[in-house]
Amino acid sequence: MTRFAANLSMMFTEVPFLERFAAAADAGFSGVEYLFPYAYDAAELADALRRNGLEQALFNAPPGDWDAGERGIAALAGRDEEFAEGIARALHYATALDCPRIHVMAGTARADYAAARDRFVERVRVAADAAAASGRTIMLEPINPIDMPGYLLNDVSLACELIERIDRANVRLQLDLYHAQIIAGDLTRLIRRTAPLIGHVQIASVPDRAEPDGGELALGHLLAELDSAGYDGWVGCEYRPAGDTRAGLGWLDHFTDAHPRPAAEHPIGGRS
């Protein structure tokens, strides 16, 4: 059965961040992910996971100056020391949270793409070698150019090519089906083609990035394809609820029996 992880950066925003762990567990989730843990003490987050019986599935390495528009620094010139420090910090949190996966963001590139890709390959190798010492995996996620213009890693085929170049067993593809559909579509063949590289999956509806049972994606079909391909990892729910998070969880009843609410009260699509 598919294991769903609630993305606490987007879901349950009706309550403060540290209260979202309990909200996710109460809604039937057994795992969580979020963008960044660094605003909180690692021990505090570990306690929130432990108290609520949750696993930490994924978080991102430090992305540079997010407020200034940076979306990762792994491909940016002149940032070697900052990148190494960021990976060390991420690994500290990963150990404290018993999190096996860290997403490393490439950053934007406006020119000299070949040099940026070369830097990205070398830096991810550094991150992967550091992560291997504690059994962690580095994730690379293609992000569509509409949501994130100029992002270097903006194509799934490119991500797969760079993973092959990086040549580290603990570097895997983070396949966000929302981004992949916008980038090129043809998701059934994409899953079959990239299955050996997939280390984490994320979902949301296209194009509104809300509950994953609506829009262009046939969620049941895609989850079945992942299962047939042998994927048994987490599926991160990285979507922005159309309304109240809990009220929109009717879709979850359809795909897992872990959800505690009566399905009749929250029909598929569950939006009011």
C-alpha positions in Angstrom: 0.0 0.0 0.0 1.2 3.5 -0.8 2.8 5.4 2.0 1.8 9.1 1.9 3.8 11.8 3.6 2.2 15.1 4.4 4.2 18.2 3.3 4.0 20.5 6.3 5.2 23.5 4.4 2.0 23.5 2.4 -0.5 21.4 4.4 -2.1 22.1 7.8 -1.1 25.8 7.6 -4.2 26.5 9.6 -2.0 25.9 12.7 1.6 26.9 13.6 4.3 24.7 12.2 5.1 22.7 15.2 1.4 21.8 15.6 1.2 20.5 12.1 2.9 17.2 13.1 0.0 16.3 15.4 -2.5 17.4 12.8 -0.8 15.2 10.1 -0.8 12.2 12.5 -4.4 12.8 13.5 -5.4 12.9 9.8 -3.8 9.4 9.2 -0.4 10.3 7.8 2.6 8.2 9.0 5.3 10.4 7.4 6.0 14.0 6.8 8.2 16.2 4.7 8.8 19.9 4.4 11.1 22.4 2.7 13.5 23.4 5.5 14.0 22.5 9.1 16.5 25.1 10.0 14.3 27.6 11.8 13.8 25.1 14.5 16.2 23.2 16.8 16.8 19.7 15.6 15.9 18.1 18.9 12.6 20.0 18.9 11.6 18.6 15.6 12.8 15.1 16.5 10.5 15.3 19.6 7.6 16.3 17.4 8.2 13.3 15.2 8.5 10.9 18.1 5.5 12.2 20.1 3.3 11.8 17.0 4.7 8.5 15.7 5.9 10.0 12.4 8.8 9.4 10.1 10.7 12.2 8.4 10.8 11.3 4.7 12.6 14.3 3.2 13.7 17.9 3.6 15.9 20.3 1.6 19.5 21.3 2.1 20.0 25.0 2.8 19.1 26.9 -0.5 21.1 30.1 -0.2 19.2 33.3 0.3 15.6 32.2 -0.3 14.1 35.6 0.5 16.3 37.2 -2.1 15.1 34.6 -4.7 17.9 32.0 -4.6 16.6 28.5 -5.1 19.7 26.5 -4.3 23.4 27.1 -4.8 24.7 23.8 -6.0 25.3 25.2 -9.5 26.3 28.7 -8.6 29.8 30.0 -9.0 31.9 31.0 -6.0 29.7 29.2 -3.4 31.9 26.1 -2.6 32.4 26.9 1.1 28.8 27.8 1.7 27.6 24.7 -0.1 29.9 22.4 2.0 28.7 24.1 5.2 25.1 23.7 4.1 25.5 20.0 3.4 27.1 19.5 6.8 24.2 21.3 8.5 21.7 19.3 6.5 23.4 16.0 7.6 23.3 17.1 11.2 19.5 17.5 11.0 19.1 14.3 9.0 20.9 12.4 11.7 18.8 14.0 14.5 15.5 13.4 12.6 16.5 10.0 11.2 15.8 11.3 7.8 17.3 9.2 4.9 16.8 11.8 2.1 18.1 15.3 1.5 17.0 17.3 -1.6 19.8 19.4 -3.0 18.6 22.3 -5.1 20.6 23.4 -8.1 19.8 27.1 -8.3 19.0 29.3 -11.3 21.3 29.8 -14.3 20.8 32.6 -16.7 23.9 31.9 -18.8 26.8 29.5 -19.3 24.7 26.5 -18.7 27.5 24.0 -19.4 29.7 25.4 -16.7 26.8 25.5 -14.3 26.0 21.9 -14.9 29.6 20.9 -14.4 29.6 22.7 -11.1 26.4 21.0 -10.1 27.8 17.6 -10.9 31.0 18.1 -8.8 29.1 19.6 -5.9 26.5 16.9 -5.8 29.4 14.3 -5.8 30.8 16.1 -2.7 27.4 16.1 -1.0 26.8 12.4 -1.9 30.2 11.3 -0.5 29.5 13.2 2.7 26.0 11.7 2.9 27.2 8.2 2.3 29.1 8.1 5.6 25.8 8.1 7.4 23.7 6.2 4.9 21.8 9.2 3.5 20.7 9.7 0.0 20.9 12.9 -2.1 17.8 13.7 -4.1 17.7 15.7 -7.3 14.3 17.2 -8.4 13.5 18.6 -11.8 11.3 21.7 -11.3 9.1 23.2 -14.1 10.1 26.5 -15.6 6.7 28.1 -15.1 6.8 27.8 -11.3 10.6 28.5 -11.1 11.9 30.4 -14.1 15.6 29.9 -14.8 16.0 26.9 -12.6 18.9 24.8 -13.9 17.4 21.4 -13.4 14.2 22.0 -15.4 13.9 18.7 -17.2 13.5 15.1 -16.1 15.7 13.8 -18.8 18.4 16.3 -17.8 18.2 15.2 -14.2 18.6 11.5 -15.2 21.6 12.4 -17.4 23.3 14.3 -14.6 22.6 11.5 -12.1 24.4 9.2 -14.5 27.3 11.7 -14.7 27.5 12.1 -11.0 27.9 8.3 -10.7 27.1 7.9 -7.0 24.8 5.1 -5.8 23.2 7.4 -3.2 22.0 10.0 -5.7 18.5 9.5 -6.8 15.7 11.1 -8.7 13.0 13.0 -6.8 10.1 12.7 -9.2 7.4 15.3 -8.6 4.6 14.3 -10.9 3.2 17.8 -10.8 6.4 19.3 -12.2 6.9 16.3 -14.6 3.4 16.8 -16.1 4.0 20.5 -16.7 7.5 19.8 -18.1 6.7 17.2 -20.7 3.8 14.9 -19.6 3.6 11.3 -20.8 3.9 10.3 -17.2 3.2 6.6 -17.6 6.2 6.1 -19.9 8.2 8.4 -17.8 7.7 6.3 -14.7 8.5 3.1 -16.5 11.7 4.7 -18.0 13.0 6.3 -14.8 11.9 3.7 -12.3 15.4 2.5 -11.5 16.5 6.0 -10.5 13.4 7.1 -8.5 14.1 7.6 -4.8 11.1 9.8 -3.8 7.8 10.8 -5.4 5.6 13.9 -4.9 2.1 14.6 -6.0 -0.3 17.5 -6.6 -3.0 18.3 -9.1 -2.2 20.0 -12.4 -2.4 22.9 -13.0 -3.6 24.3 -9.7 -1.3 22.3 -7.4 -4.2 21.5 -5.0 -5.5 18.1 -3.8 -4.1 15.4 -6.1 -7.4 13.8 -7.1 -8.3 16.7 -9.4 -6.9 18.3 -12.6 -5.0 16.5 -15.3 -3.5 13.6 -13.3 -5.1 10.2 -13.0 -3.7 9.6 -9.6 -4.9 6.0 -9.2 -3.4 5.0 -12.5 -0.1 6.7 -11.7 0.2 5.1 -8.2 -0.5 1.7 -9.8 2.3 2.4 -12.3 4.7 3.2 -9.5 3.7 0.0 -7.7 4.1 -2.1 -10.9 7.6 -0.5 -11.4 8.6 -1.7 -7.9 8.5 1.7 -6.2 7.9 1.2 -2.5 9.0 4.6 -1.1 7.1 7.6 0.2 4.7 9.6 -1.9 5.0 13.2 -0.6 1.8 15.3 -0.7 3.4 18.6 -1.8 0.2 20.5 -2.6 -1.6 23.6 -1.5 -5.1 22.6 -0.2 -7.9 24.4 -2.0 -9.5 25.2 1.4 -9.1 23.7 4.9 -6.5 21.0 4.7 -8.6 18.5 6.7 -11.7 19.1 4.7 -9.9 18.3 1.5 -8.5 15.0 2.5 -11.4 12.9 1.1 -9.0 11.7 -1.6 -6.9 10.0 1.0 -9.8 7.7 2.0 -9.7 6.3 -1.5 -6.0 5.3 -1.4 -5.4 4.2 2.1 -7.2 2.5 5.0 -5.1 4.4 7.5 -7.4 7.4 7.4 -9.6 7.5 10.5 -12.6 9.5 9.3 -15.7 7.8 7.8 -15.4 8.0 4.0 -19.1 8.9 3.7 -18.5 12.2 5.4 -15.7 13.1 3.0 -16.4 11.9 -0.6 -13.6 11.7 -3.1 -12.5 15.3 -3.9 -13.8 16.3 -0.5 -13.9 20.1 -1.3 -16.6 22.3 0.0 
